Amino acid sequence: MAGTEPAGPARATTPGGAGSPDGGDRSGPAGSPTDSPPEPSDDLVSTRHEIGSGRRKLSYTATTGRMVLREEVIEEKKFLGPKPRAEIFSVSYVLDGADPHTRPVTFAFNGGPGSSSVWLHLGLFGPRRVQMADAGDLRPPPYGLTDNLETLLVASDLVFIDPVSTGYSRTSQGHTADDFHGYTRDVESVAEFIRLWTSRNDRWLSPKFLAGESYGTTRAAALAAALADGPGMYLSGLILVSSVLDIGSVDFTEGNDLPYALYLPTYTAAAHYHGVIDGELTARVAEAEEFAARDLPWALARGSRLRGAERDAIVARYAQLTGLDPGYVDRADLRVTLFAFCAELLRHRALETGRLDLRFTGWPDDRNAGSTTEDPSYRALMGPYAAAFNSYVRGELGYSSDLAYRLLTPNVNPWSYAEFEGRSIEVATSLARAICANRTLRVHVSCGYYDGATPHFAAEHVFAHLRIPDSAHERIEWARYEAGHMTYVHEPSRRRQSADLIDFVRRSS
């Protein structure tokens, strides 16, 4: 069990001020508004911890709280000084006694957009993790925490970042949240936080890694280029968990047939898991990948020209690989969206499957519905992670706030992609630029067979089309797990993935 004891001074803030964790009003002694509200200040608290014993013992310092981001303001060629624009919440773990100039550090975040970093933090990387069990055998509330002896802290210091409007991160006075709810400003603000943390902690000479999940992989790829182009910060490696670098590869939109092919191997994996089709998992998925790479794209491209025996053969093969009724596949015109598949696969059992993890099931409100509106896997995950973090941050990390910790919020929508108007939303070109500019940058990509949000075959398709030299592909490594979007929910996958990533960081440092 991780213990806590004070390490250094308590946070220094003005009670009720902008730097206060409760984000209270900025008023004078009598409660009347002041002419000039106090500027926000960093709101950080440090605690000391230990987990494990003997050779596996880890002693480390955790630092928790909000750091103020400022921007340089210049008007009429006059420098008016740095002005606060946001307060970014983070939790960092630094191993005691290690040389900060040689010790790696990994900056981690999740996706959404609109997600806090709690999932990677308490699911995979951090020294403490959620106890929630797995699909079909979930723990009842109130859940709990346990030591994570497979933590990435074994190989790297860790910094978990919550982008603006997620977790406890908020904008400063004079800025609206919309200033940060978009592709470019999100990358800029996270890049500035990383630069600031690195400078303040004297870590410019440390091997540096970015780790993102889901949209966090989109952010990580963009950051790899932005950090190199801006402050000149070159990375040692990228960890991409449930990768999506081209939204067009997973977006079911009119006229875009690509996702209908790239999702098929995931449908096959889900059908196999639920016993709708038989055989060995990897062999059946390999069959689906071959069909999805050759015959299915050709058939989809034929449109109404696909008729007769040719169409019957394609429909039959699709049905064999997915467990769906051939008549249903035919009526769908070989174009089955994810939400339609989740509703249809187990309809005969009066069940629907999850989206983030197709192993999870739930009861549909309407058994005749053509697609799902709820995600049983998300519902299973939210409760354990919310309870664990809210207890952990106060009880063990010593940080208190009356703000709601936003694990996953819709308040960031609509998310602006103005930079991609008229073209696909993609960061594969940014990643390719980073790989070509930094000839030692290594990339690890983790995928789950049952991930319906970012299917593995779509990720492989995008990476296969990176505009990089053939030799650069040798710096990209892949790992597949019998899990979903949050690969670490499946205990055997969590253990193997943890070992894979520790090895990756050590080799890449």
BAMAR-569598 format. One record per residue: residue in three letters; x, y, z of N, C-alpha, C in turn. Coordinates in pm, whole numbers, plus 50000, padded with zeros to 5 digits. Layout:
N
ALAXYZXYZXYZ...
This chain:
509
MET500854988150000500005000050000500885012350000ALA500615021849907501425033849901501095043150015GLY502125047750086501905057150195502255071250152THR501875080950233502195094850202502755101650325GLU503705110550299504205119250405504615132250341PRO504455143550410504765156350348506215156850300ALA506415162850184507775164750131507885179050083GLY508485187650162508615201550123507425209550171PRO507405222550139506355231450189505015228350125ALA503965231750198502625230550142502445240950033ARG501375239349953501125248649844500955262749899ALA501395272549822501245286649862500255293249768THR499045296149816498025302449734497265312549817THR496575321349748495685330749816494365323949840PRO493885322949964492615315949988491495321649902GLY490825312549829489735316649744490195323349616GLY491515324549595492015331449478492095322449357ALA492615327949245492665320449121493545308349133GLY494555308949219495425297549236494895287349333SER493755290449395493175281249492492585269149425PRO492785257149480492245245349416490745245049407ASP490045252649492488595252549483488085262849383GLY489015270749323488615280249221487575290249271GLY487675294449396486665303149457486665317049396ASP485725325649443485635338949385486845347249425ARG487095357749346488235366449370487715379449430SER487475379249558486875390849624487775395849736GLY487495408049781488265414149888487875408750023PRO488455414150129488205409050264486745408750302ALA485965418650258484565419250295483675412350194GLY484255406350094483455399349994483105407849875SER483495420749876483215429349761484285427449656PRO483925428549527484905426349421486065436249431THR487235431449407488415440049407488605445849268ASP489365457049260489595463349131490455454549043SER491425447949101492285439549020492455426249090PRO491785415849039491855402649102493285397549102PRO493655390149205495015384749209495245375049095GLU496455375349042496775365848935496855351748992PRO496535341848912496645328048959498105324348983SER498305315149072499655310349101499655295149098ASP500835289649083500945275049083500405269449215ASP499745258349205499055252349319499495237749326LEU500655235249388501275221949384501545216749524VAL501405203749541501725197449669502515184749640SER503545182049721504405170349701504245160549816THR504305147749785504205137149885505205126249851ARG505625118849952506595107949934505885094549947HIS506315084849866505635071849860506635060449840GLU506185048449872506945036249843505955025349804ILE506355017049708505615004949677506624993649660GLY506164981349674507034969749658507954967749775SER508814957849759509784954749865511004948249803GLY512094948049879513334941849831513824948349703ARG514204940149605514734945349479513664952349396ARG512394949849427511294956049352510744968449422LYS511434972949525510974984649598511224997349518LEU510195005849510510315018749443509975029849543SER510895039349560510655051149643510585063249550TYR509535071149563509345081949467508595093549529THR508685104949460507985117049501506895120249400ALA505685122349448504575126449362504315141249382THR504115148449272503775162649278502455164549204THR501485170349274500115171049224499615185449229GLY498905189749126498305202949130498285209648995ARG497995222848999497825230548876498995240148854MET499475240348730500535249648690499935260148597VAL500295272548618499745283448538500535284548407LEU499805284348296500415286948165500225301748132ARG501275307948083501195322048045501585323747900GLU501125334647840501495337847703502065351947698GLU503025353947610503625367047594502655376047519VAL502405387747574501475397247513502255409247462ILE502135412047333502815423447270501765431747198GLU501665444347233500735453447168501505465847124GLU501305469446997501995481046940503485480246966LYS504045468346946505485465646960505985467347102LYS505045467647198505445468647338505155455347408PHE506145450647481505975438147556505265441247686LEU504085435647703503275438247822503405427347926GLY504325418147902504575407748001503755395247976PRO504145384448039503375372048024502055372848101LYS500985369148037499665369548098499135355348116PRO498535352448231498015338848253496875335648156ARG496875323448107495805319448015495125306448056ALA495795297948133495165285448176495905279848296GLU495215271348371495795264348485495675249348457ILE496805242848432496845228948387497125219848506PHE496245210148525496425200548633497275188848585SER498175184248672499015172748638499395165448766VAL499815153048748500415145148855501725139648800SER502815142148870504115137048827504685127648932TYR505455117948886506135108348974507615108248935VAL508455111149032509905111449008510575101749105LEU511345092549052512015082549134513075089049220ASP513085085949347514055091949439515455086749410GLY516425095849415517825092049403518355090149263ALA517505091149159517945089149022518575101948967ASP519475100448870520125111948808519135118348710PRO518695130548734517685136648645518185139248505HIS519505138948484520045141648351520085129148263THR519945117548324519955105148245518665097248259ARG517895100548360516645093248384515585097248280PRO514965087848209513905091348114512695097448185VAL511925105348110510655110548161509615109048050THR508425104348088507335101947993506165111148027PHE505725118947928504565127647941503365120247881ALA502335118147962501215109747920499895117247927PHE499005113947834497675119747829496755110347752ASN495475111747778494485104047704493915112447592GLY492725109247547492245115647425490895122247437GLY489915116647371488585122347366488275128047228PRO488615140947199489095150847295488065153247407GLY488545156447522487675158347636487955148547748SER489025140647735489345130747837490505135447923SER490385132748052491515134548143492515123248122SER493605123648195494655113448184494455101948282VAL493295101448348493095091648455493225077248407TRP492895074548280492855060748231494255054748223LEU495175061748156496555057048152497205057748290HIS496825067848366497405070248498497115058548592LEU495825055548611495445045348708495125031848645GLY495285030948514495045018248448496295010848408LEU497335018248367498505011748308499835016848362PHE500075029948359501425035248384501755037948530GLY500805043048606501105048348737501455037748841PRO502015042048955502415032549060501235027049141ARG500065032849121498845027549182497825025349071ARG497005014949082496065011948975494695007949030VAL493705009148943492325006148977492124991048988GLN491304986949083490824973249090489384973049042MET489154967248924487784966848870487454953548806ALA488404944248796488224931348729487964933748580ASP487224924748513487164925048367485774921448320ALA485604921248188484314918148127483784904848181GLY482504905048223481874892948273482114889948419ASP483014897648483483334894848624483724907848694LEU482884918048679483194931248735483014931348886ARG483854939448954483694941349098482514950549125PRO481854948949237480784958349276481384970849338PRO480634981949345481134993849415481414990249560PRO482324997449630482945010049591484315008649524TYR484714996749480485964994649408487184997049497GLY488354999649436489545001549518490785003749435LEU491915005249504493215007449444494204997149498THR495204994049417496244985149462497574989749403ASP498674985249460499984988749405500144982649266ASN500754990349179501044985749043502544982949032LEU502934970749059504354967249057504904966448915GLU504014967048816504434967148675504464981348619THR504404991348706504375005348664505535009048572LEU505275018148479506325023148391507355031448468LEU507035035048591507995042148676509275034048697VAL509205021248676510395012748682511465017948585ALA511025022848469511975026948364512005041848338SER510975049248384510855063248346510075070948451ASP510485083548478509635092448554508385095248470LEU507305099248537506015100348470505375113848499VAL504755119848397503995132348413502665130548340PHE501555130548416500225128848358499575142648344ILE499145145848223498675159248189497175158748156ASP496425167848216495015169648182494865182448100PRO494525181447971494345193547890493205202247943VAL493135214447896492155224147944490735218747935SER489985220648042488575216448060488445201948102THR489535194248107489475180648157490105180148296GLY489785169748372490325168748507490005181248587TYR491035187048650490895199748723491405211648642SER491775209548517492345220448436491255229948389ARG491535242948402490575253148364491305264948299THR490535273748236491115285848179491275296348288SER492145306048262492315317348353491355328548314GLN491185338148406490275349248381490685356648254GLY489685359748170489955366748045490055357547926HIS490055344447950490095334747840488865325947847THR488355322447732487255312947727487795299147695ALA487055289147737487505275447712487625272547564ASP486805279347483486865276947339488215280647280ASP488965289147352490315292647305491215280247298PHE490845269747369491685257747377491035245447316HIS489765246447279489035234847230489185233447079GLY490355229847036490635228146895492015222346875TYR492245217346757493475210046728494735218146759THR494865229946702496115237546715496335242746856ARG495305249046917495505254647051495735243747155ASP495135232247134495375220947224496845216747217VAL497355215347096498765211547080499665222247139GLU499355234847115500175245747166500215245847319SER499055244047383499015244947529499705233047594VAL499525220947539500205209347596501705210247572ALA502105214947454503535216747426504165226747522GLU503445237647552503975247647644504085241947785PHE503115233847827503215227647958504455218647964ILE504675210647861505825201547859507135209547864ARG507215220247785508425228647786508665234447925LEU507595239547986507715245948116508115235848224TRP507455224248224507795213948324509235209448307THR509655207548184511025203048156512055213248204SER511795226048180512715236548222512775237748373ARG511615238048437511565239948582512185228148658ASN512145216448600512665204548666514035200348614ASP514645209048532515995206648480516095193048412ARG515185190548317515145177548250515415178348100TRP516045188848053516315190047911517255179147860LEU518095173847946519025163447903518475149347925SER517275148347981516665135148001516115129747869PRO516205116647846515455110747733513975113147757LYS513275118347655511875122147673510955114047582PHE509815109947639508825102047566507455108547579LEU506645106847476505235110447482504425097647475ALA503395096847557502495085347554501065090447545GLY500365086447441498985090547423498095078647394GLU496825080347429495835069947400494695076247320SER494235069247214493105073647133493415087247070TYR492565097547090492905110747036494225115747095GLY494615110047207495935113247261497055109047169THR496825099047083497845095346983497885105846872THR496715111446838496665122546743497475134246798ARG497215137346926497945148246992499435145446998ALA499815133047031501225129547047501985130946916ALA501375126346807502045127446677502245142046639ALA501225150346662501355164646632502395171146723LEU502425167146850503385172746944504825169246909ALA505035157246858506395153146822507005162946723ALA506175167446628506655177346531506685191346592ALA505645194946670505575208446726506695211146827LEU507025201346910508095203147007509455204546939ALA509645197146831510905198246756510995211646684ASP509885215846622509885228246544509905240646633GLY509265239746752509165251346840510355252746932PRO510285246947052511405248447147512635240047113GLY512575232347004513725224046968513875211847057MET512765206547106512805195047195512605182347112TYR513665174347102513595161747028513325150347125LEU512505141347081512055130347165512835117647138SER512865108947239513455095747220512425085747168GLY511165087747205510165078147160508745082747179LEU507845076347105506405078347117505755065047153ILE504825065447247504015053847282502585057047242LEU502065049747144500725052247092499835040447128VAL498925042647220498015032247266496655034547200SER496195024747121494935026047047495015038046953SER495825036346851496225047446765495165051346662VAL495025064646641494225070046532494915082746482LEU495575081746370496315092946313495615098946192ASP494565092346144493775097446031492315094346063ILE491545104746097490155102846138489335096646025GLY489715099245902488995093745788489035078645784SER490005072545849490115057945847489095051245938VAL488455058946028487505053246124486165060346123ASP485965069646031484765077946030483805073145920PHE482665067645962481685062745866480885074545810THR481335079645698480645090845633480305087145491GLU479295093745438478845090945302479995092945202GLY480195083045118481225083945015482595079045060ASN482745075645189484025070745240483885055945273ASP484315047445183484175032945202485295026845286LEU486355034345312487515028845379487195022545515PRO486455029245605486205023045735485425009945727TYR484565008445627483784996145616484684984045594ALA485824986145532486784975245515487694973945637LEU488164985245690489164984845798488584979945930TYR487274981045948486634976346071486384961246070LEU486364955145954485944941245946486754931646034PRO488084932546041488824923446130488424924846277THR488024936946319487554938946456486214931946476TYR485344932646375484074925346383484334910346397THR485304905346324485644891046330486134887346470ALA486994895546528487504892846663486354892446764ALA485414902046753484294902646846483384890446830ALA483114886646705482284874846680482934862346736HIS484244861446726484974850046781484884849946933TYR485084861346996485044862147142483694857647196HIS482624861547130481284858147177480774844747127GLY481654837047062481304823647021480374822746902VAL480264833646825479394833646708480084827046589ILE481404828146584482204820546487483264812846564ASP483754801946504484724793646575486114795246514GLY487044786546556488414787146507489334793646609GLU490564796346566491564802646651491594817646621LEU491654825846726491474840246711492384846346606THR493684844746621494604851646530494454846646387ALA494124833846371493934828346237492684834246172ARG491584835346248490364840946192490534855846161VAL491234863046248491474877246222492354878946099ALA493334870146081494184870845962493364868645835GLU492404859445840491504857345725490734870145695ALA490224876345800489444888645782490314899945726GLU491554900645771492444911145720492734909145572GLU492914896945530493154894445388491934898345305PHE490754894745353489514898345283489314913445283ALA489624919945396489444934345408490474942245326ALA491574936145295492624942945218492454941245068ARG491774930445026491684927544882490244927544831ASP489504917044860488194915044798487154925344839LEU487104928744969486064937845016486214951944958PRO487404958044959487514971344897487114971244749TRP487494960644679487104959544537485594958944524ALA484944950844610483494949444604482804962644637LEU483284969744737482684982544773482844992644661ALA483974992344596484225001644485483324998744365ARG482864986344352481984982744240480604989044253GLY480184991744375478864997844394477754989244335SER476834995544262475704988344203476124978844092ARG477384979744051477874970643946478194956844001LEU478214955544133478454942344194477124934844199ARG476994924644119475714917844105475914902744095GLY474784895844102474764881544074475664873444164ALA476344863744102477174854244176478334861144247GLU478884871644185479984878944249479524885044381ARG478374891344379477854897544500477514886944605ASP476904876244563476534865544657477774860044728ALA478864858444653480084852944711480684862444815ILE480684875344784481224885244877480364886045002VAL479044886044985478134886645100478314874445188ALA478424862745126478584850345203479894850545282ARG480964855045219482264855545288482234865345404TYR481614876945383481474886945488480714880945608ALA479624873945579478824867945684479594857145760GLN480374849245687481174838745752482194844645848LEU482744856145815483814862145896483284870246014THR482024874046010481474882846114480384876246197GLY479834865246150478724858946221477384865646198LEU477344875746112476094882546081475314874545977ASP473994876145978473144869245882473424874545741PRO473564865745641473844870445504472794880245453GLY471524877945488470484887145446470694901045503TYR471124901845629471404914745692472564921745621VAL473634914245592474794919845523474394925045385ASP473554917345315473114921345181472284934145188ARG471344934645285470494946545298471314958845338ALA472404956645412473284967745450474214971745336ASP474134964645225474964967545108476454966445142LEU476784956745229478164954245270478764965745352ARG477914974745397478384986545470477744986645609VAL478344979145700477844977945837478664987145927THR478024997445982478735006446072479004999546205LEU479905005046284480224999346414478984998546502PHE478215009346510477065009546600475994999746555ALA475874997646424474944987646375475424973646410PHE476724971246398477284958246433477084955246581CYS477344965246667477184963346811475744959546847ALA474784964746771473384961546797472994948046739GLU473614943946630473164932146556473824919146599LEU475084919346638475844907046659475154897646758LEU474704902746871474114894446975472624897246993ARG471974902246888470544905146897469754892546933HIS470214880846883469514868346911469594864447059ARG470514870847133470624868547277470054880247358ALA469414889547288468854901547352469944909847419LEU471114910347357472244918047409472814927147302GLU473514937547347474314945847258475744946047311THR476714948747225478114948847267478584963247291GLY479714964247359480314977247383481004982647259ARG481394995347265482145001747158483635002347192LEU483965007847308485365008547348485964994547362ASP485154985247405485604971447423484434962347388LEU484534955647274483424947547224483224934647303ARG484054932047402483834920447489482704922947587PHE482474935447624481444938847721480064938547654THR479044935047730477684934547677476724941747770GLY475584945647715474534951947793473184948747731TRP472114953447799470764951147749470284963447675PRO469884962047550469404973747474468034978447523ASP467794991447517466474996747549465444992247446ASP465884991547322464994987447212465654975847139ARG465094964047153465694952147093465564951846942ASN464794961146886464684962246740465494973846684ALA466224980846770466984992546725468034988546622GLY468234997246524469204994246420470634996946459SER470835004846567472185007746613472135010746763THR473295010546827473355012846971473475027747002THR473015031547118473165045347166473945045847297GLU474085034447364474855033447488476085024547465ASP477085026247549478295017947542478475010847675PRO478134997847682478274990547809479704990447863SER480694990747775482074990547823482445003747891TYR481985014947838482245027847902481555028548038ARG480315023548044479595023648171480325015248276ALA480915004248234481634995648328482905002248379LEU483535010648297484815016748332484665029348417MET483645037348390483535050548451483505049948604GLY482645041648660482485041248805483765037948881PRO484465027048846485695023648918486775034448909TYR486935040548791487985050448776487635063548848ALA486365067348846485955079548917486155077849067ALA485725066649121485875064349265487345063749305ALA488125056649225489535054949258490285068249257PHE490095076349151490855088749144490445098549252ASN489145100349272488695110249370489145106649510SER489255093849540489795089749670491315091549674TYR491975087649567493435087749561494015101749569VAL493425111149492494005124549484493955131649619ARG492935128949698492835135349829493555127349937GLY493265114349941493765106250051495235102950045GLU495785101249925497195097249913498075108249854LEU497545115749757498355126349696498245139549770GLY497285140549863497195152349948496695164849881TYR495975163449768495475175149696493955175749708SER493445187349754492005188949773491465199649681SER490285197249628489625207049543488125204649546ASP487355215449544485905214349534485435213849390LEU486365215849296486015214249156485675199549128ALA484805197349031484545183648986485705179248897TYR486245167348926487295161948839486605155748718ARG486835161548601486155157148479486955146048412LEU486515133748435487195122448372487075123048221LEU485855125348175485575126248031484405135848015THR484635147147950483615157547945483225160847801PRO481915163247776481485167947644481635183047629ASN482105189747734482175204347732483185209847632VAL484005201247574484975205947475484375206647335ASN483155201747321482525201547189481715214347165PRO481715219347040482375213546924483885216246924TRP484655206046895486105206946886486475212246747SER487295222346741487595228846613488695221446536TYR488365218246411489365212946318489485222346198ALA489435235346225489445245146116490675243746028GLU491765238646086493015237246009492895226845897PHE491875218345908491735207445811490525209345719GLU490045221545709488855224045627489085219345484GLY488165211145436488255206345299489145194245280ARG489705188745388490555176945374490435168345500SER491005156645493490915147245604491665152445727ILE491095149445844491765153045969492825142445997GLU494065145845978495135135845992496415142246042VAL497195134146117498495138546166499595128946123ALA499285120146029500295111045978501435118845913THR501115129945847502165138045786503055144345893SER502455148246006503265153846116504195143346174LEU503675131246192504525120546245505645117246147ALA505325116746019506355113745919507445124445922ARG507045137045937508035147745944508925146346066ALA508325142646180509095140846302510065129146290ILE509615118246229510475106446213511645109346120CYS511375116946015512455120145920513435130445976ALA512925139746057513805150046114514655144446228ASN514075135546306514765129646421515035114946389ARG516225111846345516525098546290516745087846395THR516545091446522516605081246627515245079446696LEU514245087246655512925086246717512325072446691ARG511885066046799511265052846789509785053846828VAL508965045046771507525045346794507045031446832HIS506255030646939505605018246980504115020146966VAL503445010746895502005011546873501344999346937SER500415001747031499674991047098498244990947047CYS497734979147014496374977746963495644966547036GLY494324967947048493484957547106492604951346998TYR492514938246997491674931346898490214935746908TYR489744939147029488324941847050488024956647063ASP488904964947011488754979447017487864984246902GLY486664989146935485764994246833485905009046809ALA486685016046890486875030446871488015033346774THR489115026146788490285027946700490765014046656PRO490115008046557490424994246518491874992546471HIS492444981046506493864978746480494204979046332PHE493314974046247493634973246104493644987146041ALA492854996246096492885010046049494215016546084ALA494705014046205496015019546245497115014346155GLU497085001346126498114995446040498035001145899HIS496835003445851496655009345718497305023145711VAL497065031345812497615044945813499135044545820PHE499695036345907501145035545919501795030145791ALA501105021245721501645015945597501755026645489HIS501005037545507501015048345408501825060545453LEU502575059245564503455070145606504495072845498ARG504715085445471505725089145371507095090345438ILE507655078845467508965077945529509785067545454PRO511115068145461511935057945395511655043945451ASP511875033945371511655020145416512435017145544SER513645022345553514485019545671513875025445798ALA513095036345785512495042545903511395033945964HIS510785025145884509755016245938510345006646042GLU511645004646038512294995946135512245002046276ARG512005014946284511915021646415510485021746470ILE509565015246401508175014246445507884999846483GLU507424997646605507124984146651505664983046691TRP505124970846682503704968546703503484957946811ALA502374959446882501954949246978500434948446975ARG499924936246967498474933846971498124926447098TYR496984930047155496554923847280495094919347268GLU494754908947343493374903847342492534912247438ALA492384924847401491724934647486491044944847397GLY490444955047459489754965347385490534978247378HIS489814989547373490425002647359491345005547476MET490875003147598491725003747717492324989847736THR493424987347669494014973947664494294968247801TYR494524977047898494954972848032493804968048119VAL492564968848072491434963348149491544948148157HIS492094942048053492294927648047493614924548118GLU493564917548232494724915948318495934909548248PRO495794898648173496984893248104497574903248005SER496724910947939497224921047845497944932247920ARG497404936348034498044946848113499454942948153ARG499614930748199500944926248241501904925648123ARG501444920248012502324919147895502634932847838GLN501634941547832501854954947779502814962847866SER502674961747996503594968548086505034964248062ALA505244951248048506594946248022507104951047886ASP506224951247786506604955847652507044970447655LEU506324978747729506624993047730507864996247813ILE508054989147922509294990947999510494987547911ASP510374976747837511454972747746511664983147637PHE510564988547582510664998647476511375011147526VAL511015016047643511635028147697513125025847722ARG513465014447778514865011647806515685010647678ARG515155004247576515885003047450515985016447378SER514945024747390514915037347317515665048447388SER516055046147514516775056547589518265055747564
